[in-house]
Amino acid sequence: MTCEGFLEGRRLQMARGVLLQCIMGGYPPARFYGSDDGDLALVADPAQIHRLPWSEQPRAFAICDADELTGESSKLSTRGHLKAVIKRYKALGLSPVVATELEFFVFARNTDPTQPFQPPVGLDGRREDGHSAFSVSSNNGLRPFFTEVYKCMAALGLPRDTFMHEMGISQFEINLLHGDPLLLADQTFLFKHLLKEVALKHGLTVVCMAKPLAHTPGSSMHIHQSIVESDTGRNVFSDEAGQPTATFRHFIAGQQACMLDFTALFAPNVNSYQRLCHPYASPNNACWSHDNRAAGLRIPASSPVARRVENRLPGADANPYLAIAASLAAGLYGIEHKLEPSEPIQGEFQVPDNLSLPCTLHAALERLKRSQLAKELFGKEFIEGYIASKTMELTSFLDEITPWERRVLAAQA
């Protein structure tokens, strides 16, 4: 839209079906988004209109709500669902607080998708070989890229906590500062867009797939969650003596009760399960533990005022609005129904069958399809539309024969 049109308040409209467009570009049958496929209004959030600092031509970027023409939020909008979950907390005098940890890979340009990703050539003329986790070295040649990333984050008002080299080859992680869930979802979404745009300027490729390289750790989007009283800001997970509260237990129990049904919301792509089924610090379970990274729900070591629950299931490929909404909705479900969690686990452990997550997209979608809880919390229209779109993506994947099949099975009698 032109700047003049935007400033005049011209309404931008879009077909409802676009909210269910699958990643290949197609759409499920029109019955999933209204047979008429009528318009939605895209309403810009005044707090999320940004001049894009990496663009040579002046451009602005506006994060919008997708609203029906009657004014209410579209039931297909993931941002709308997150706002609805926050509103439910507010009705109880509570405010959720979240922070996201986003992992990503920085690769050289990859013009042939049949070939594996490779790290960029470093300043020493070599490619990183996987020994740089938490390193302070800059020989990977990415300093100009990260310098611009930092400048763009500052220009967009994206505060960062820590940035580090992660365990994977040319893999990095950013921790965004904790705050309002909607703000953190917007920041995570905007940061991922920033990363890809700045990478293109530097001849690089940023990949937020859950598992872009075999035999290498995948990329997560861990969600740290706490709940405070809206009027006082007191963390309701800790009592006056600094001990865990019943609300803390109920929140964990709600996460456990919903995680199996919600797996397809946290792990939305075929590739997501490459990460979950090779659990290198990426747990595929709904167990909980004090500071054990093998548990899907980890309680990080912290002071009582910072007591929180880390959901380690979502991958970097997850929709931040939907993943945060699903995680907070699960915790609220536990609080409202006063659920009790399983016993915490420590050390090496065997995952009980009732806490083991689906390990393929097909299994996760089947679980979501049977979930009355998901339909209760997010509405039948959204869940059925989401399943329809993801089923199209799964079918498209299964329509292709992989190099592994040709390499290994062609010689079989």
C-alpha positions in Angstrom: 0.0 0.0 0.0 1.2 3.5 -0.7 2.1 5.7 2.3 -0.6 8.1 1.3 -3.3 5.4 1.2 -2.2 4.1 4.6 -2.2 7.5 6.2 -5.6 8.2 4.8 -6.9 5.2 6.6 -7.8 3.2 3.5 -9.0 -0.2 4.5 -6.9 -3.1 3.3 -9.0 -6.3 2.7 -7.9 -9.9 2.0 -9.7 -13.1 1.3 -10.4 -15.3 4.4 -8.9 -18.3 2.7 -5.4 -16.7 2.8 -5.2 -17.5 6.5 -5.3 -21.2 5.6 -2.9 -21.0 2.7 -0.5 -24.0 2.9 3.2 -23.5 2.5 3.2 -24.7 -1.1 0.7 -22.0 -2.0 -2.5 -24.0 -2.3 -5.7 -23.9 -0.3 -7.9 -26.5 1.4 -11.5 -26.7 0.2 -13.5 -23.5 0.6 -15.8 -25.0 3.3 -12.9 -24.6 5.8 -12.9 -20.8 5.5 -16.5 -20.0 4.4 -17.8 -21.1 1.0 -18.0 -17.5 -0.2 -14.4 -16.8 0.7 -15.3 -13.3 1.7 -13.0 -10.6 2.8 -11.2 -9.8 6.1 -9.9 -6.4 7.1 -6.2 -6.1 7.9 -6.1 -3.6 10.8 -2.6 -2.4 11.6 -1.5 -2.4 15.2 -0.3 1.2 15.8 2.5 -0.1 18.1 3.8 -2.4 15.4 4.4 -0.1 12.4 8.1 -0.1 11.6 10.4 1.6 9.1 12.5 -1.2 7.6 16.2 -0.2 8.3 17.6 -2.7 5.8 15.7 -1.5 2.8 17.4 1.0 0.5 14.0 2.3 -0.7 12.0 3.7 2.2 9.5 1.1 3.3 7.4 0.4 6.3 6.1 -2.9 7.8 2.9 -3.1 9.7 1.8 -6.1 11.8 -2.0 -6.4 11.4 -4.9 -8.1 13.1 -7.2 -10.0 10.7 -10.7 -8.9 11.6 -14.1 -9.8 10.1 -15.8 -6.9 8.3 -18.2 -6.9 11.3 -15.3 -5.9 13.6 -14.6 -9.1 15.6 -11.4 -11.0 15.3 -11.3 -13.7 12.7 -11.5 -17.2 14.2 -8.7 -18.2 11.7 -6.3 -15.5 13.0 -3.5 -16.9 15.2 -2.7 -13.4 16.5 -6.4 -13.1 17.4 -6.3 -16.4 19.3 -3.3 -15.2 21.3 -5.1 -12.0 22.2 -8.2 -14.1 23.3 -6.0 -16.3 25.6 -4.5 -13.2 27.2 -8.0 -11.8 27.7 -9.0 -14.9 29.6 -6.1 -14.5 32.0 -7.0 -10.8 32.5 -10.6 -11.8 33.5 -9.0 -13.7 36.4 -6.8 -10.7 37.4 -3.7 -12.4 35.9 -1.2 -11.5 33.3 1.1 -14.0 31.6 4.7 -13.1 31.0 6.8 -14.9 28.4 10.2 -14.9 26.7 11.3 -16.8 23.6 14.6 -18.4 22.8 15.0 -18.7 19.0 17.6 -20.8 17.4 18.5 -20.6 13.7 21.2 -21.5 11.2 23.3 -19.2 9.0 24.3 -20.9 5.8 26.0 -20.1 2.5 23.6 -19.5 -0.4 21.9 -22.8 -1.4 20.7 -22.6 -5.0 20.1 -26.4 -5.3 17.7 -27.7 -2.7 18.8 -31.3 -3.5 22.2 -30.5 -1.9 22.8 -30.2 1.8 23.2 -26.8 3.4 26.8 -25.7 4.1 28.1 -23.1 6.5 29.7 -19.9 4.9 33.4 -19.8 4.1 35.1 -18.1 7.0 37.8 -15.5 7.1 40.4 -18.3 7.2 39.0 -19.7 3.9 37.4 -22.7 5.6 33.9 -23.7 6.6 33.0 -24.2 10.2 33.1 -27.9 11.1 31.1 -27.9 14.3 33.6 -27.0 17.1 32.3 -23.5 17.7 29.6 -23.8 20.3 29.6 -20.8 22.7 32.8 -19.7 21.0 33.9 -16.0 21.1 35.8 -16.5 17.8 34.8 -14.5 14.7 36.6 -16.4 12.1 33.3 -17.6 10.6 33.2 -14.3 8.8 29.7 -13.4 10.0 30.6 -10.3 11.9 29.4 -7.9 9.2 26.1 -9.8 9.1 25.6 -9.8 12.8 26.6 -6.1 13.1 23.8 -5.2 10.7 21.4 -7.5 12.6 22.2 -5.7 15.8 21.7 -2.3 14.2 18.4 -3.3 12.7 17.2 -4.7 15.9 18.0 -1.4 17.7 16.2 0.6 14.9 13.1 -1.6 15.2 13.1 -1.4 19.0 13.8 -5.1 19.5 15.6 -5.5 22.8 17.8 -8.5 23.1 19.1 -10.3 26.1 21.9 -12.7 24.9 23.1 -13.8 21.5 25.3 -16.9 21.2 26.7 -19.6 19.0 24.7 -22.8 19.6 25.6 -26.5 19.4 25.0 -26.9 15.7 27.3 -26.1 12.8 26.8 -22.3 12.1 23.8 -22.4 14.5 23.0 -19.4 16.7 20.5 -18.4 19.4 18.9 -15.2 20.6 17.1 -14.7 23.9 14.5 -12.0 23.7 13.6 -10.1 26.9 10.6 -11.3 28.8 7.4 -9.4 28.6 3.8 -9.3 27.3 3.0 -12.4 25.3 1.6 -10.5 22.3 4.6 -8.2 22.2 7.0 -11.2 22.4 5.1 -12.9 19.6 5.3 -9.8 17.4 9.0 -9.4 18.2 9.8 -13.0 17.4 7.9 -12.8 14.1 9.6 -9.5 13.2 13.0 -10.8 14.2 12.7 -13.9 11.9 11.8 -11.6 9.0 14.7 -9.3 9.8 17.1 -12.2 9.9 16.2 -13.5 6.4 16.2 -10.0 4.8 19.6 -9.0 6.2 21.0 -12.4 5.3 20.0 -11.9 1.7 21.9 -8.6 1.6 25.0 -10.4 2.8 24.8 -13.3 0.4 23.7 -15.7 3.1 20.8 -17.9 3.9 19.1 -18.0 7.3 17.2 -21.1 7.9 14.6 -21.5 10.7 13.8 -25.1 9.9 13.5 -27.4 12.9 16.2 -29.8 11.6 18.1 -28.5 8.5 21.1 -30.8 9.0 21.3 -34.5 9.9 23.4 -35.6 12.9 23.2 -32.0 14.2 21.1 -30.4 16.9 17.8 -28.9 15.6 16.5 -25.4 16.2 13.9 -24.7 18.9 11.8 -21.8 20.0 11.6 -22.5 23.8 8.9 -20.5 25.5 9.5 -19.3 29.1 6.3 -18.6 31.0 5.3 -17.1 34.3 2.0 -15.6 35.6 1.8 -12.4 37.6 -1.1 -10.6 39.4 -2.2 -7.8 37.1 -2.5 -5.2 39.8 0.6 -6.0 41.9 3.0 -7.8 39.4 3.6 -10.6 42.0 4.6 -13.9 40.5 1.8 -16.3 41.4 4.1 -19.3 41.0 5.8 -18.4 44.3 4.3 -17.8 47.7 5.5 -15.3 50.3 8.0 -17.8 51.6 9.5 -18.3 48.1 8.0 -21.8 47.7 6.1 -23.1 44.7 2.3 -22.5 44.8 -0.7 -24.7 43.9 -1.1 -22.4 40.9 2.4 -23.3 39.7 1.5 -27.1 39.9 -1.8 -26.5 38.2 -0.1 -24.6 35.3 2.4 -27.5 34.8 -0.4 -30.1 34.9 -2.3 -28.1 32.3 0.7 -28.2 30.0 1.0 -31.9 30.5 -2.7 -32.5 29.8 -2.6 -30.6 26.5 0.8 -31.1 25.0 0.0 -34.4 23.3 -3.1 -33.0 21.7 -1.3 -29.7 20.8 1.9 -31.3 19.3 0.9 -30.3 15.7 0.5 -26.7 16.8 4.1 -26.7 18.3 5.6 -28.8 15.6 3.8 -27.9 12.4 5.9 -29.3 9.6 7.2 -32.7 8.4 10.7 -31.6 9.2 9.7 -30.7 12.8 9.6 -34.4 13.6 13.2 -34.9 12.5 14.1 -32.8 15.5 11.7 -34.4 17.9 12.5 -38.0 16.9 16.2 -37.4 17.3 16.0 -35.7 20.7 19.4 -34.0 21.0 18.3 -31.6 23.7 14.9 -31.5 22.0 12.6 -33.6 24.2 9.6 -35.4 22.7 7.8 -35.8 26.0 5.5 -34.0 28.4 7.5 -34.8 31.5 8.6 -32.0 33.8 11.7 -31.5 35.8 13.8 -29.1 37.8 16.6 -28.0 35.4 16.7 -31.2 33.3 16.9 -30.4 29.5 15.7 -33.9 28.7 12.2 -33.0 29.9 9.7 -31.3 27.7 8.8 -29.0 30.6 11.8 -27.6 32.4 11.9 -25.5 35.5 15.1 -23.4 35.1 17.1 -22.6 38.2 16.0 -19.2 39.4 15.0 -17.0 42.3 11.4 -17.3 43.5 10.4 -14.1 41.9 11.6 -15.4 38.5 10.0 -18.9 38.9 8.8 -20.0 35.4 8.0 -23.0 33.2 10.0 -23.5 30.0 8.1 -25.3 27.2 10.9 -26.9 25.2 8.7 -28.6 22.6 8.2 -25.8 19.9 10.6 -25.7 17.1 12.0 -22.6 15.4 9.6 -23.3 12.6 6.5 -22.8 14.8 4.2 -19.9 14.4 5.1 -17.8 17.5 1.5 -16.5 17.9 0.0 -20.0 17.8 2.7 -21.7 19.9 2.5 -19.1 22.7 -1.3 -19.1 22.6 -1.4 -22.9 22.8 1.1 -23.1 25.6 -0.6 -20.4 27.7 -4.0 -21.9 27.0 -2.8 -25.2 28.3 -1.5 -23.7 31.5 -4.7 -21.8 32.0 -6.7 -25.0 31.5 -4.7 -26.6 34.3 -5.3 -23.6 36.6 -9.0 -23.4 35.9 -9.5 -27.2 36.5 -7.0 -27.4 39.4 -5.1 -30.3 37.7 -2.2 -31.9 39.4 1.0 -32.8 37.5 2.9 -36.1 37.5 5.9 -36.5 39.7 9.0 -34.5 38.5 11.8 -36.5 36.9 15.5 -36.1 37.4 18.6 -37.7 35.7 18.1 -40.3 33.1 14.5 -41.4 32.9 12.1 -43.6 30.9 9.2 -41.6 29.4 5.8 -43.1 30.4 3.5 -43.9 27.4 1.0 -41.3 28.5 3.6 -38.5 28.3 5.2 -39.6 25.0 4.4 -37.2 22.1 3.4 -38.1 18.6 6.5 -38.6 16.5 5.2 -37.9 13.0 3.1 -35.1 11.5 0.5 -37.7 10.5 0.2 -39.0 14.1 0.1 -35.4 15.5 -2.6 -34.4 13.1 -4.7 -37.5 14.0 -4.3 -36.7 17.6 -5.4 -33.1 17.0 -8.3 -34.2 14.9 -9.6 -36.3 17.8 -9.1 -33.6 20.4 -12.2 -32.1 21.8 -10.0 -30.0 24.1 -8.3 -28.3 21.1 -11.7 -27.5 19.6 -12.9 -26.2 22.9 -10.0 -23.8 23.4 -9.4 -22.7 19.8 -12.8 -23.3 18.1 -13.8 -26.0 15.6 -13.4 -23.7 12.6 -9.7 -23.0 13.3 -8.7 -26.6 14.3 -10.4 -28.2 11.3 -9.0 -25.6 8.9 -5.5 -25.9 10.3 -5.7 -29.7 10.0 -6.9 -29.4 6.4 -4.0 -27.1 5.4 -1.4 -29.3 7.2 -2.8 -32.4 5.6 -2.3 -30.8 2.2 1.4 -30.2 3.1 1.9 -33.7 4.3 0.3 -35.1 1.1 2.6 -33.0 -1.0 5.6 -34.3 0.9 4.5 -37.9 0.4 4.1 -37.3 -3.3 7.9 -37.0 -3.6 10.4 -39.8 -3.6 13.4 -38.9 -1.5 17.2 -39.4 -2.3 17.3 -42.0 0.6 14.7 -44.1 -1.1 16.5 -44.1 -4.4 19.9 -44.6 -2.8 18.9 -47.5 -0.4 15.9 -49.2 -1.9 16.6 -49.2 -5.7 19.0 -52.1 -5.4 16.5 -54.3 -3.4 15.2 -57.4 -5.1 
